[in-house]
Amino acid sequence: MVKNNNSVIVLAALCCAVIFYARLLPLKESKPYRSLLPIEMADFLEGTVASNPVKLSSGRFYAMDFSVETASCRIRKASASSAAQGLIPVYMPSSIVESLYPGKIYTQGILVEKGERQGLFGSWDKKRQVFLVKEAVYKSYSHSPQGILCHFRAVCRLVFKRLLFSWGKAGGLLLALLSGSREYTAAEDSEAFRRAGLSHILALSGMHLSFFAGMTDGVGNIVWGRKHRLLIRLAGICFFVWFAGFSPSLFRAFLFCLLMAVLEFFHCRRIERLTVLAAVFLLHIILKPADMFSISFMLSYAALAGILCFSPLCERFFVRFLPPGIAASVSASSAAQLATAPLSIALFGSIMPVGIIASVIVSPLAGFFLSAGVAGMLLCLLLPFLAPLASFILNGIYRLCLFFVHSFALVPTFTFRSFYEN
């Protein structure tokens, strides 16, 4: 009976994927823009930043979602204004978003983080279907409990950036791994991660959540014992996701961990992980349907599905000539590459098979770097005079990690014609 139920959930997820990705049924926006004033006419929006700002590859803009409350426009010498609601995509110039960041010198100082209220001057770009911001005015934050909590998070993220900025390039990489912010990750390093097939290390996902869960598990066992292990792990996971923000891949990992924790609490031992992933997929597209067409969503689900489906088969092959631990790691990496290869070809026109070996070497190094970075931060908060020593050690680990990344990036990639090329 359990196996039949498992099959039904997996089949339901597959059917939904086919229906929505084949455009057989349109996927409606959960919070569409609604106002008496069309968004194409608006030149001023007031509302709240609804997602973490993400820097675009060009470096000129940050992309984010904006929850609109008021839309206005000026027609000749008259003006019109209307109440509004819904989420719209916004591109904001880097000079505005980074105005309070350490190492940035701009005349305007505005806190741009999720939960902060802003007034945006700009216009609707029909080609890109985004609101292009020219100027922004800070409107404080909501003094509701949720608004105060969001503002506290925004200030914490800003202080966190200022702390890690003092650690140079190592601090920039640690910032990307812990909060998803890549403002201080060198462009050549980000490109090297991509060419080496290691983009998943920089994208917040299950690897980062597993690290944080394991760390809180270890601390919890020492302080409170194993009795409250599950609650402590959940608390650590929730804190990390709250601080880092819900990117599509991290939201997938969060739902997966949450569902596995619930199953563990009720002592369910016959549920397959592929079934859990299918249930998470269905829950994800119900809660955040807009995520479904993001690249990180598709790659994240494809990679984990590939690991769950193909990793045992790959391991049977690799275990013949590799030690069991290494064979398991290579198998998981190979399965993920196999599952995501069609997507990589369709979206980017290339695949990086070297990522199979690169992940085996760089992922443990990245995990060690994360552990050393978190330990260094805690130590520096207690004993600030140790900051130079922590910076020296972390930059040493960083250089070792980047040596392998840049070395693997030199291996040629397989290039194809992307299905999305014009």
Salt bridges, closest charged atoms under 4 A:
GLU46 OE2 - ARG117 NH2 3.42
GLU69 OE1 - ARG117 NH2 2.68
GLU98 OE2 - LYS55 NZ 2.89
GLU98 OE1 - LYS104 NZ 3.55
GLU113 OE1 - ARG157 NE 3.15
GLU113 OE2 - LYS161 NZ 3.62
GLU116 OE2 - HIS151 ND1 3.05
ASP125 OD2 - ARG128 NE 3.22
GLU183 OE2 - LYS161 NZ 3.88
ASP189 OD1 - HIS406 NE2 2.92
GLU191 OE2 - ARG194 NH2 2.78
ASP217 OD2 - ARG229 NH1 3.91
ASP217 OD2 - ARG233 NE 3.49
GLU264 OE2 - ARG229 NH2 2.96
GLU264 OE1 - ARG233 NH1 3.45
ASP291 OD2 - HIS284 NE2 2.97
ASP291 OD2 - LYS288 NZ 3.72
GLU421 OE1 - ARG417 NH1 3.29
